[in-house]
């Protein structure tokens, strides 16, 4: 097991633990405003300083981690839950009308960036964390569908799949019993990558006002609030930016480590 996996898992566990801890305890109440102590630099009382409303930045980061992680996780679940079955169906019916419809539908979604999808959803339903989840989740669907289809096509030519077909098993049963289990490692790795991209997407949507809305804390919203004060209160932008950077870095390192650990061919090459 490579060191990158341990490092990535450690960083991810740190921020996930902070998000879980925030359900039970935070240094300060994020709903309490303390204008007399606004824009204070890091100190013993406030380890990461305060924002323009006097709120403790460390507490805001801990609670904001819940929003970013929850949005990213649910978006990945949506993308995987819909994309993987579509990819399996397309591979099972390669060259047929179902394969063509699924792939052209994926192309249609890919034609619209997640931000544009969020804008369209927001125009109809209004901004919010739920709409950010839907937008990011929709964009994840073709990612998993294409990945699953491409990997499954190579598996359909394997001997054990041919043996299953000779035994009379249908395409649906073969996909569930033989194809999907052999794709699990690949999907786990891709899930960590999409998770990190979901963190970035949520921060970006919140930054432009399409994600989580006040008073719900969000790392992207914290960056947006700090942009006019960065010259005299750089800590307001520094710590949310570092939180996003480190979380994405940790997830990418963990995904890279999982790929090396779960793929026996890479392990043999390393030796």
N, C-alpha and C positions, 0 to 999 in steps of 0.2 A: 504494500500500500504506500503510495507516494506521499511525500511530505505536503504536497499541494492539497491533497484531500484533507489532511489533518488541519492545516492552516485555514482552508476555506470553511471547513465544518466548524472550527473554533470561532471564526468571525461571525458566521451565520448564527451560531448558537448564542453568541453574546447579544446580538440585536434581537433575536427571538426571545431570549430570556428577559431582556429589558422590556419588551412589549408585554410579555406575560406578567412580569412583576408589576407593571403599571396598573393592572386590574386590582391589585391588592394595596399597593403603596407607591406614592410619588413624593419627592421632597417637598413640593408645594402644590397647592390647589391651582390648577390651570385656569379655573373660572374666576379666580380672585385677582382683581386688578390692583396694582400698587404704583400709581402714577408718580409718587414721590421717589421711587427707586427705578424709574424707567431708564433703559439703555445703560445699565451699569455693566462695566467689564467683569470678566471672571474674578471671583473673590472667594473667601472662605464661606461666606453666606450663600452665594450663588456660584457654584463651581464653573458654570459655563456662561455666567452673566444673565442679564435680563433683556427683554425685548422692549418695544416702544410703549407697551402697556404695563410694564413692570412685572410681567410674568416670567417665571423661572424657565430658562431655555432648556435645561436638562429635563425638567418635567415635561415640557412641550415635546421634546424629542422622544421621550419614552412613550407618551401617549400617541404621538404621531406615528411611531413605528407600528402600532396596532393597525392604523388605517392603511399604511403603505403595504404591509405584509398581508393583511386580509384581502385587499383589493387584488394583489398579485396572485395569491393562492386561488381565490375563487375564479379569476380570469383563466388561470392555467387549467383548473378543473373543467371549466366550460369548454375550453379549446380542446383538451384531451378527451373529454367525455363525448364530444360530437365529432371531432376530427378523426380520432382513431377508428371508430366504426365506419365512417365514410371512406377512409383510406383502405380498410380491409375489404369493404364492399367493392370499391373500384378495382382493387387488385384481383379479387375473385372473379370479376366480370371484365377482365382486361379486353379492351377493344370493342366492348359492347356499348349499348346506349347508356347504361348506368355509369360506366366508367367515363364516358364523354360528358355526361351531364354534371357529374361530381367535379371533374377537373375544370370544366369551363366555369362552374360556379366558384371554384377556388380562384381562378383567374380574375373573376369579377370582383371578389373581395379584395384581392391583392392590388387591384387598381385604385383602391381608396385607402390611403394611410389611416392609421388608427385615430390620429387627431381629427381628420376630416370626418370619419365615422362618428366620433364623439360630438363634433359640432352639429352634425345632422340630427343625432339623437337628442342633443341638448335643445335644439331648435323646436323639437316637438314636445319633449317631456321636461325640459329644464335641467340645469346643472345639478350635479350631486355625485356622491360616491357610487351609488347603484348604477347610474348611467356610465360612469367611468369603467366599472366592472364589465358592463355589457359591451362597451366599445372595444376594450382590450381583449375580452373573451372572443368576440366575433373575429378579431384579427388573428387570434391564435388558432382558430379552427383550420384554415387552409395550411398553416404551418405543420400541424400534426397530421393532417390528411395527406399532404404530399410526402412527408417523411415516412408515414406508415405504408403508403402505396408503393413507394420506391423500394423499401426494404422487403415488403411482402412479396413483390414480384419475383425477387431472387429466390425466396423460400419456396415458392410454388413449384420450382423445378427440382427440389431436393427429393432424394429417394424415399424418405419417410412420408412425404406428402403424397407421392405417387402410390406408395403402398396403401395409404389411407384411402385414396380414391379407388384403388382396386378392391379394397375391403367393403366398398359401398357407402362410404361416408359422404355426406353432402358438403357443398362448399361452405355453408354456414358453420357446420360442425367442425370442419377442418380448420377454418379460420379461428374458431374459438379454442380448439384443443391443441393445435399444432403451430399455427402461424403466430397468434398473439403471444403465447408464452416465450417464443424465441425473439420477440421484439421488445420484451420488457426492459432489458438493459438499455437499449437505445432510447426508449421512451423516457426512462428515468433521467438519463443524461440530458435529453432535450427539455424535459420538464424543468430542470434546474436552470437551464439557459433562459427559457421563457419566463421563469420566475424572476430572474434578474432583470430581464427586459420589461417585465410588468412593473417592477419597482420604478424603473426609469420612466415608463409611460405614465404611471400614476402621478409621479412628481411633475412631469411635464404638463399634464392635464390640469393639475391643481395650480400650477404656476400661472397658467393663462385663465384660471377661474372656472374651469369646466369639471374639476374633480370635487373632492370633499369641500363642503362649504362651512364657513364659520358658524358656530364656535368649535367645530370638529377640527382638531389640529392635524396638519399634514406637512410633511417635509417640503413639498413643493410650494405650499402656501406660505410657509415660513420664509422660503427664499424670495417669493414675490413681495412679501411685506418688508424685506430687508433691502430691496434693490435701491431705494431712494436714500438709504441711510448708511450705505456701505463705506462711504468716505470717513465718517466719524464713529461708526459702530460696526466695524468689520466682523466682529464676533457673531453678529446676528445672521450673517450669510455663511460664515466659515463653518460653523458646527453642523447646520443642516446639510450643507454641501458635502462635508466629510462623512456624515451618516449615510448619504446616498452613495457616495464613492466607495466606502468600505463595504457596505452591504452588497453592492453589485460585484465588487472585486471578490468578496468571500464566496458568493454564489458561483461566479465563474471559475474560481479556483477549485471549488468543490465539484463542479461539473466536469472539469478537466481531470481531476483526480479520480472521479467515479468512472469516467470513460477508460482511463488507463487500467483501473482495477478490474472492471467488469469485462473488458475485451481481452480475451486470452491471447489474441494475436499481437496486441500491443505489448502485453507482458513478456511474450517470448522475444519480441524485437528488442525490448529494453535489456534483457539478459544477454 
